[in-house]
Amino acid sequence: MNPPLESVGRALAGFLSRERHIHGATPPTPPDRLLSCLEPADVLLVEGGSMISTAIKYLTQSTWSHAALYIGTHGEGQLAGSAYFIEADLVEGVRAVGIEVFAGMPTRICRAVGLRNQERRAVTTFAISGPGYRYDLRKAVDLTRYLLPTPPVPTQLRRRMIAFGSGDPTRAICSTLIAEAFQSVNYPVLPAIEYRAAATEDCPGCVDEILHIRHHSLFVPRDFDVSPYFRIVKPTIEGGFDFRTLKWDLIGDRLTAAVPDGKGNVVG
């Protein structure tokens, strides 16, 4: 054990995790509307505003810096009977949290297509076994890589920079626990694909598509967004959307659009 180094790591983790005000690319979804659309094993992507979130968004060229797995309402202990998520926090480690943690943040729901109920339970059960797992804060050197929000890293190396360290400790900062949970039921997230000539004499021109499991330490939040096996669920339209019922502030919009053209005339 090295208590001084762990203290430095804890201080760095707290500094990198401190939220700052950001202008999100998408408006936040009200928590009640978000919950009404969620199903167990849904992946919730979050646009964070901390320094490490800024670095992750830059390195992955994505809006999303964080991912959480929706478990449902069959919790135990203090969260029993309430809807909650499993997430990996840099300081607290893998933990269960409620929807209020993501209030006011832009989010996106990604849903695995074709999962049976028992497979959903297997995915959530795998994730539930993770709470209490923490990142080894003695690896302070790893954390210093995020002190520069936009590090000058070649594009081809950016994904690997996120998977710093080695082995299980990476779970505490990446989407690795969620990726492992889906891999536990052989569900693909974003596998490497190899095309081989089909091993059959009946179809000499046929090609087999062989999937290779990507190491869990290399997964990032955007992978669930761009994966061809996950569907994007938008709460605004899931419950039925009719643009004819929208109320527009036409007077206010006209006043906002009425601006001088530089010659004393008002345009708009």
C-alpha positions in Angstrom: 0.0 0.0 0.0 1.1 3.6 -0.7 -1.2 6.0 1.3 0.5 9.2 0.0 0.2 8.2 -3.6 -3.5 7.1 -3.1 -4.2 10.5 -1.5 -2.8 12.2 -4.6 -4.9 10.0 -6.8 -8.0 10.7 -4.8 -7.4 14.5 -5.0 -6.8 14.2 -8.8 -10.0 12.1 -9.2 -12.0 14.7 -7.3 -10.6 17.5 -9.3 -11.2 15.8 -12.7 -14.8 14.8 -11.7 -15.9 18.2 -10.6 -18.9 19.3 -12.7 -18.8 22.5 -14.7 -21.5 24.3 -16.6 -21.6 23.3 -20.2 -23.8 24.1 -23.2 -25.2 20.7 -24.1 -25.8 19.7 -27.7 -29.2 18.3 -26.8 -31.8 19.6 -24.2 -32.1 17.5 -21.0 -35.1 15.2 -20.8 -37.3 15.5 -17.6 -36.5 12.6 -15.3 -40.1 11.4 -15.2 -40.3 11.2 -19.0 -37.0 9.5 -19.1 -38.1 6.8 -16.7 -41.3 6.2 -18.5 -39.3 5.0 -21.6 -36.6 2.9 -19.9 -36.5 -0.9 -19.8 -34.1 -3.0 -17.8 -30.7 -3.4 -19.5 -31.1 -0.1 -21.4 -27.9 1.9 -21.6 -28.1 5.6 -20.6 -25.5 7.8 -22.3 -24.8 11.1 -20.5 -23.1 14.3 -21.6 -21.0 15.3 -18.6 -19.4 18.6 -17.9 -16.3 17.6 -15.8 -12.7 17.9 -17.0 -12.4 14.2 -17.5 -15.7 14.2 -19.4 -14.4 16.9 -21.8 -11.3 14.8 -22.4 -13.3 11.6 -23.1 -15.6 13.5 -25.5 -12.5 14.8 -27.3 -10.7 11.5 -27.5 -13.8 9.6 -28.7 -15.0 12.5 -31.0 -18.5 12.1 -29.4 -21.1 14.0 -27.4 -21.2 11.3 -24.8 -18.7 11.0 -21.9 -20.5 8.6 -19.5 -22.7 5.5 -19.6 -24.9 3.8 -17.0 -27.0 0.7 -17.1 -30.7 0.8 -16.1 -31.5 -2.0 -13.7 -35.2 -1.4 -13.0 -37.1 -1.2 -9.8 -36.1 -4.5 -8.1 -33.4 -3.1 -6.0 -32.4 -4.0 -2.5 -31.5 -2.0 0.6 -32.1 1.8 0.5 -32.9 1.7 -3.2 -35.5 -1.1 -2.9 -38.6 -0.4 -4.9 -37.1 2.6 -6.7 -35.7 2.9 -10.2 -31.9 2.9 -10.3 -28.9 2.5 -12.5 -25.4 1.0 -12.2 -22.6 3.4 -13.1 -18.9 3.6 -12.6 -17.8 6.8 -10.8 -14.1 7.8 -10.8 -14.2 8.5 -7.1 -16.8 6.2 -5.6 -16.3 3.3 -7.9 -19.0 1.1 -9.3 -22.3 2.0 -7.5 -26.1 2.1 -7.7 -27.7 5.5 -8.2 -31.1 7.0 -8.8 -32.4 9.0 -11.8 -31.7 12.3 -9.8 -28.0 11.9 -10.5 -28.6 12.6 -14.2 -31.2 15.4 -13.8 -30.4 18.4 -15.9 -27.9 16.5 -18.1 -28.4 15.7 -21.8 -28.9 11.9 -22.2 -29.6 9.2 -24.8 -31.2 5.8 -24.4 -29.6 2.9 -26.2 -31.6 -0.4 -26.2 -30.2 -3.8 -27.2 -32.4 -5.3 -29.8 -33.7 -8.9 -29.5 -32.9 -9.7 -25.8 -35.2 -12.1 -24.1 -36.3 -11.4 -20.6 -33.9 -14.0 -19.1 -31.0 -12.4 -21.0 -32.0 -9.0 -19.7 -31.9 -10.3 -16.2 -28.5 -11.9 -16.8 -27.1 -8.6 -18.1 -28.4 -6.6 -15.1 -27.4 -9.3 -12.6 -23.8 -9.2 -14.0 -23.8 -5.4 -13.5 -25.3 -5.6 -10.0 -22.3 -7.7 -8.9 -20.1 -4.8 -9.7 -21.0 -2.2 -6.9 -18.1 -1.7 -4.5 -15.5 -2.2 -7.3 -13.2 0.8 -7.2 -10.4 2.2 -9.4 -7.0 1.8 -7.9 -6.3 5.5 -7.1 -2.7 4.7 -6.5 -2.3 4.8 -10.3 -2.1 8.6 -10.1 0.1 8.7 -13.3 -2.9 7.4 -15.3 -5.1 10.1 -14.0 -2.7 12.9 -14.9 -3.3 12.1 -18.6 -6.7 13.8 -18.2 -5.4 17.1 -16.8 -5.2 18.3 -20.4 -8.9 18.2 -21.7 -7.8 18.0 -25.3 -4.5 16.1 -25.3 -2.6 16.1 -28.7 -3.0 12.4 -29.3 -3.1 10.9 -32.9 -6.6 9.8 -33.9 -5.6 6.1 -34.1 -4.3 6.1 -30.5 -7.2 8.0 -28.8 -9.3 4.9 -28.0 -6.4 3.2 -26.4 -5.5 6.2 -24.3 -8.9 5.9 -22.6 -8.2 2.3 -21.7 -5.3 3.3 -19.5 -3.9 0.9 -16.9 -4.6 -2.7 -17.4 -7.1 -5.3 -16.3 -10.2 -4.8 -14.1 -9.3 -1.3 -12.6 -10.3 0.3 -15.9 -13.9 -0.4 -15.1 -14.1 2.6 -12.8 -13.7 5.1 -15.6 -14.9 3.5 -18.8 -17.9 1.7 -20.2 -16.2 -1.6 -19.6 -18.5 -3.0 -16.9 -21.5 -2.5 -19.2 -19.8 -4.0 -22.2 -18.8 -7.0 -20.1 -22.4 -7.4 -18.9 -23.6 -7.7 -22.5 -20.7 -9.9 -23.5 -21.7 -12.3 -20.7 -24.7 -13.3 -22.8 -22.8 -13.1 -26.1 -24.6 -9.9 -27.2 -22.4 -7.8 -29.5 -21.7 -4.1 -28.8 -19.2 -3.1 -31.5 -17.2 -6.2 -32.3 -14.3 -6.5 -34.8 -15.6 -8.2 -38.0 -13.7 -10.6 -40.2 -14.9 -11.8 -43.5 -13.9 -15.4 -44.5 -14.7 -17.6 -47.4 -17.6 -19.9 -46.4 -16.5 -23.4 -45.5 -18.9 -25.1 -47.8 -18.6 -26.6 -51.2 -22.3 -25.8 -52.1 -21.6 -22.1 -52.2 -18.0 -21.3 -53.4 -18.7 -17.5 -53.5 -20.3 -17.2 -50.1 -18.6 -15.3 -47.3 -19.0 -15.9 -43.5 -19.1 -12.9 -41.2 -17.0 -13.8 -38.1 -17.2 -11.6 -35.0 -14.3 -11.1 -32.7 -14.8 -9.9 -29.1 -13.2 -6.5 -28.5 -11.4 -6.4 -25.2 -13.6 -4.8 -22.6 -11.1 -2.1 -21.7 -11.4 -0.6 -25.2 -15.1 0.2 -25.0 -16.2 3.9 -24.8 -19.7 5.4 -24.3 -20.1 6.3 -28.0 -19.9 2.6 -29.0 -23.4 2.0 -27.7 -24.6 5.0 -29.8 -23.0 3.9 -33.1 -23.5 0.2 -32.6 -25.7 -1.4 -35.3 -27.2 -3.7 -32.6 -28.6 -1.0 -30.3 -31.7 1.1 -31.0 -31.9 4.7 -30.0 -35.0 5.5 -27.9 -36.2 9.1 -27.9 -38.6 9.9 -25.0 -40.1 12.9 -26.8 -41.7 10.6 -29.5 -42.0 7.3 -27.7 -45.3 8.2 -26.0 -46.8 9.6 -29.2 -45.9 12.9 -30.8 -48.1 15.3 -32.6 -46.4 18.5 -33.8 -49.8 20.1 -34.3 -50.2 20.3 -30.5 -47.0 22.4 -30.0 -47.4 25.9 -28.7 -45.1 28.4 -30.3 -44.2 31.9 -29.0 -44.7 33.6 -32.3 -44.6 37.1 -31.0 -41.4 36.6 -29.0 -39.8 34.9 -31.9 -40.6 37.8 -34.2 -39.1 40.2 -31.7 -36.0 38.2 -31.4 -35.6 37.9 -35.2 -36.1 41.7 -35.6 -32.6 43.0 -35.6 -31.0 46.2 -37.2 -29.3 45.7 -40.6 -26.6 48.3 -39.9 -28.3 51.1 -41.8 -31.0 51.9 -39.2 -33.5 49.5 -40.7 -35.0 46.7 -38.8 -35.0 43.3 -40.4 -37.3 40.5 -39.4 
